[in-house]
Amino acid sequence: MSELIHFNQNTFVETVGAGGVVVVDFWATWCGPCRMIAPAIERLAEEFAGQATVGKVDVDQEGELAAAYGIMSIPCVIVFKDGQEFRRLVGAQPYSNFADLVRSALE
């Protein structure tokens, strides 16, 4: 079982820059839809353990990081592949949408 990483500026840059597939959930504690998708993000970390790194960025604590990626609406889940943004999903989505996105990045 893999744990979610709670990224800060340094761990984000190190992890995404290391390559591979990295799933990042930009969220905030006050965001209802963010809380709705939290179980799906945790499930991604478990299902794709060893294949992808899954983590979260609290936009209130890491505002510069959110701004750097143009986060205008949350939740916003960005999948990075080999250090570059692969694709993003904005808003509450079913688990299958997130899982399909990760699978496509792993191909």
C-alpha atoms as an extended CHARMM CRD file, in Angstrom:
* protein
*
       107  EXT
         1         1  MET       CA              0.0000000000        0.0000000000        0.0000000000  PROA      1               0.0000000000
         2         2  SER       CA              1.3450000000        3.4130000000       -0.9810000000  PROA      2               0.0000000000
         3         3  GLU       CA              0.7780000000        6.6020000000        0.9500000000  PROA      3               0.0000000000
         4         4  LEU       CA             -0.1960000000        9.9380000000       -0.4770000000  PROA      4               0.0000000000
         5         5  ILE       CA              2.5710000000       12.5070000000       -0.4910000000  PROA      5               0.0000000000
         6         6  HSD       CA              1.6910000000       15.9630000000        0.7760000000  PROA      6               0.0000000000
         7         7  PHE       CA              3.8420000000       18.0770000000       -1.5010000000  PROA      7               0.0000000000
         8         8  ASN       CA              5.5010000000       21.3480000000       -0.6850000000  PROA      8               0.0000000000
         9         9  GLN       CA              7.5250000000       23.3940000000       -3.1830000000  PROA      9               0.0000000000
        10        10  ASN       CA             10.7180000000       21.3640000000       -2.6680000000  PROA      10              0.0000000000
        11        11  THR       CA              9.2320000000       17.8660000000       -2.6420000000  PROA      11              0.0000000000
        12        12  PHE       CA              7.0640000000       18.7110000000       -5.6420000000  PROA      12              0.0000000000
        13        13  VAL       CA             10.0150000000       19.8540000000       -7.7610000000  PROA      13              0.0000000000
        14        14  GLU       CA             12.1250000000       16.8620000000       -6.7130000000  PROA      14              0.0000000000
        15        15  THR       CA              9.3780000000       14.3010000000       -7.3180000000  PROA      15              0.0000000000
        16        16  VAL       CA              8.0500000000       15.6280000000      -10.6270000000  PROA      16              0.0000000000
        17        17  GLY       CA             11.5830000000       16.3140000000      -11.8610000000  PROA      17              0.0000000000
        18        18  ALA       CA             12.6400000000       12.7370000000      -11.1200000000  PROA      18              0.0000000000
        19        19  GLY       CA             10.4820000000       11.5250000000      -14.0120000000  PROA      19              0.0000000000
        20        20  GLY       CA              7.9430000000        8.7680000000      -14.2600000000  PROA      20              0.0000000000
        21        21  VAL       CA              4.2360000000        9.3490000000      -13.7320000000  PROA      21              0.0000000000
        22        22  VAL       CA              3.2110000000       11.6960000000      -10.9250000000  PROA      22              0.0000000000
        23        23  VAL       CA             -0.4250000000       12.4490000000      -10.0540000000  PROA      23              0.0000000000
        24        24  VAL       CA             -0.9890000000       15.7170000000       -8.1840000000  PROA      24              0.0000000000
        25        25  ASP       CA             -4.2930000000       16.7550000000       -6.6260000000  PROA      25              0.0000000000
        26        26  PHE       CA             -4.4400000000       20.5390000000       -6.0950000000  PROA      26              0.0000000000
        27        27  TRP       CA             -6.9930000000       21.0230000000       -3.3030000000  PROA      27              0.0000000000
        28        28  ALA       CA             -7.9780000000       23.0150000000       -0.2020000000  PROA      28              0.0000000000
        29        29  THR       CA             -9.4790000000       22.0320000000        3.1320000000  PROA      29              0.0000000000
        30        30  TRP       CA            -12.5330000000       24.2910000000        2.6160000000  PROA      30              0.0000000000
        31        31  CYS       CA            -13.3500000000       22.8110000000       -0.8250000000  PROA      31              0.0000000000
        32        32  GLY       CA            -16.3310000000       20.4320000000       -0.7590000000  PROA      32              0.0000000000
        33        33  PRO       CA            -15.6440000000       18.8190000000       -4.1580000000  PROA      33              0.0000000000
        34        34  CYS       CA            -12.0160000000       18.3180000000       -3.0540000000  PROA      34              0.0000000000
        35        35  ARG       CA            -13.2170000000       16.3230000000       -0.0680000000  PROA      35              0.0000000000
        36        36  MET       CA            -15.5520000000       14.3530000000       -2.3520000000  PROA      36              0.0000000000
        37        37  ILE       CA            -12.6900000000       13.1160000000       -4.5530000000  PROA      37              0.0000000000
        38        38  ALA       CA            -10.2600000000       12.4720000000       -1.6740000000  PROA      38              0.0000000000
        39        39  PRO       CA            -11.1560000000        8.7520000000       -1.4680000000  PROA      39              0.0000000000
        40        40  ALA       CA            -10.5670000000        8.4080000000       -5.2270000000  PROA      40              0.0000000000
        41        41  ILE       CA             -7.1230000000       10.0070000000       -4.9120000000  PROA      41              0.0000000000
        42        42  GLU       CA             -6.2630000000        7.6760000000       -2.0190000000  PROA      42              0.0000000000
        43        43  ARG       CA             -7.4250000000        4.7240000000       -4.0940000000  PROA      43              0.0000000000
        44        44  LEU       CA             -5.1680000000        5.8190000000       -6.9760000000  PROA      44              0.0000000000
        45        45  ALA       CA             -2.1950000000        5.7810000000       -4.6000000000  PROA      45              0.0000000000
        46        46  GLU       CA             -3.0310000000        2.2030000000       -3.6340000000  PROA      46              0.0000000000
        47        47  GLU       CA             -3.9400000000        0.8720000000       -7.0730000000  PROA      47              0.0000000000
        48        48  PHE       CA             -0.9500000000        2.3780000000       -8.8610000000  PROA      48              0.0000000000
        49        49  ALA       CA              1.6330000000        1.8640000000       -6.0920000000  PROA      49              0.0000000000
        50        50  GLY       CA              4.9870000000        1.1490000000       -7.7150000000  PROA      50              0.0000000000
        51        51  GLN       CA              3.8100000000        2.5300000000      -11.0550000000  PROA      51              0.0000000000
        52        52  ALA       CA              2.9470000000        6.1510000000      -10.2530000000  PROA      52              0.0000000000
        53        53  THR       CA              3.5210000000        8.6000000000       -7.4240000000  PROA      53              0.0000000000
        54        54  VAL       CA              0.3370000000       10.1930000000       -6.0750000000  PROA      54              0.0000000000
        55        55  GLY       CA              0.2330000000       13.3230000000       -3.9480000000  PROA      55              0.0000000000
        56        56  LYS       CA             -1.6270000000       16.4570000000       -2.9660000000  PROA      56              0.0000000000
        57        57  VAL       CA             -0.8660000000       20.1730000000       -2.9400000000  PROA      57              0.0000000000
        58        58  ASP       CA             -2.8400000000       22.3840000000       -0.5470000000  PROA      58              0.0000000000
        59        59  VAL       CA             -3.3200000000       25.5510000000       -2.6170000000  PROA      59              0.0000000000
        60        60  ASP       CA             -3.6960000000       27.6860000000        0.5100000000  PROA      60              0.0000000000
        61        61  GLN       CA             -0.3020000000       26.5900000000        1.8440000000  PROA      61              0.0000000000
        62        62  GLU       CA              1.4620000000       26.3990000000       -1.5310000000  PROA      62              0.0000000000
        63        63  GLY       CA             -0.0240000000       29.3650000000       -3.3920000000  PROA      63              0.0000000000
        64        64  GLU       CA              3.0750000000       29.9740000000       -5.4970000000  PROA      64              0.0000000000
        65        65  LEU       CA              3.0700000000       26.4000000000       -6.7090000000  PROA      65              0.0000000000
        66        66  ALA       CA             -0.6390000000       26.5900000000       -7.5830000000  PROA      66              0.0000000000
        67        67  ALA       CA             -0.0720000000       29.8670000000       -9.4280000000  PROA      67              0.0000000000
        68        68  ALA       CA              2.8730000000       28.4130000000      -11.3530000000  PROA      68              0.0000000000
        69        69  TYR       CA              0.5330000000       25.7730000000      -12.8060000000  PROA      69              0.0000000000
        70        70  GLY       CA             -2.3520000000       28.1450000000      -13.4550000000  PROA      70              0.0000000000
        71        71  ILE       CA             -4.7000000000       26.5380000000      -10.9440000000  PROA      71              0.0000000000
        72        72  MET       CA             -7.8640000000       28.6170000000      -11.1990000000  PROA      72              0.0000000000
        73        73  SER       CA            -10.4070000000       26.0790000000       -9.9870000000  PROA      73              0.0000000000
        74        74  ILE       CA            -10.1420000000       23.1720000000       -7.5690000000  PROA      74              0.0000000000
        75        75  PRO       CA            -10.0410000000       20.2820000000       -7.3440000000  PROA      75              0.0000000000
        76        76  CYS       CA             -7.5680000000       20.1120000000      -10.1990000000  PROA      76              0.0000000000
        77        77  VAL       CA             -5.7280000000       16.8490000000      -10.7570000000  PROA      77              0.0000000000
        78        78  ILE       CA             -2.6680000000       17.0720000000      -12.9870000000  PROA      78              0.0000000000
        79        79  VAL       CA             -0.8050000000       14.0260000000      -14.2380000000  PROA      79              0.0000000000
        80        80  PHE       CA              2.8520000000       14.6070000000      -15.0440000000  PROA      80              0.0000000000
        81        81  LYS       CA              4.8420000000       12.2420000000      -17.2330000000  PROA      81              0.0000000000
        82        82  ASP       CA              8.6350000000       12.4690000000      -17.3260000000  PROA      82              0.0000000000
        83        83  GLY       CA              8.5810000000       15.9190000000      -15.7220000000  PROA      83              0.0000000000
        84        84  GLN       CA              6.0300000000       17.4740000000      -18.0890000000  PROA      84              0.0000000000
        85        85  GLU       CA              2.3110000000       18.0220000000      -17.6960000000  PROA      85              0.0000000000
        86        86  PHE       CA              0.5440000000       15.1630000000      -19.4640000000  PROA      86              0.0000000000
        87        87  ARG       CA             -3.0990000000       16.0790000000      -18.8200000000  PROA      87              0.0000000000
        88        88  ARG       CA             -5.3800000000       17.5920000000      -16.1830000000  PROA      88              0.0000000000
        89        89  LEU       CA             -8.9150000000       17.0770000000      -14.9290000000  PROA      89              0.0000000000
        90        90  VAL       CA            -10.7540000000       19.9210000000      -13.1930000000  PROA      90              0.0000000000
        91        91  GLY       CA            -13.6870000000       19.4170000000      -10.8480000000  PROA      91              0.0000000000
        92        92  ALA       CA            -15.1480000000       16.4090000000       -9.1110000000  PROA      92              0.0000000000
        93        93  GLN       CA            -14.8950000000       13.3250000000      -11.3110000000  PROA      93              0.0000000000
        94        94  PRO       CA            -15.6500000000        9.6390000000      -10.8520000000  PROA      94              0.0000000000
        95        95  TYR       CA            -12.7500000000        7.4030000000       -9.8960000000  PROA      95              0.0000000000
        96        96  SER       CA            -12.7720000000        5.7790000000      -13.3360000000  PROA      96              0.0000000000
        97        97  ASN       CA            -11.8510000000        9.0920000000      -15.0250000000  PROA      97              0.0000000000
        98        98  PHE       CA             -8.7890000000        9.5080000000      -12.8110000000  PROA      98              0.0000000000
        99        99  ALA       CA             -7.7680000000        5.8600000000      -13.2030000000  PROA      99              0.0000000000
       100       100  ASP       CA             -8.1360000000        6.0170000000      -17.0100000000  PROA      100             0.0000000000
       101       101  LEU       CA             -5.9710000000        9.1460000000      -17.0790000000  PROA      101             0.0000000000
       102       102  VAL       CA             -3.2250000000        7.4570000000      -15.0580000000  PROA      102             0.0000000000
       103       103  ARG       CA             -3.3920000000        4.3340000000      -17.2280000000  PROA      103             0.0000000000
       104       104  SER       CA             -3.0020000000        6.4300000000      -20.3940000000  PROA      104             0.0000000000
       105       105  ALA       CA              0.0560000000        8.1700000000      -18.9020000000  PROA      105             0.0000000000
       106       106  LEU       CA              1.6070000000        4.8010000000      -18.0490000000  PROA      106             0.0000000000
       107       107  GLU       CA              1.2990000000        3.5460000000      -21.6500000000  PROA      107             0.0000000000
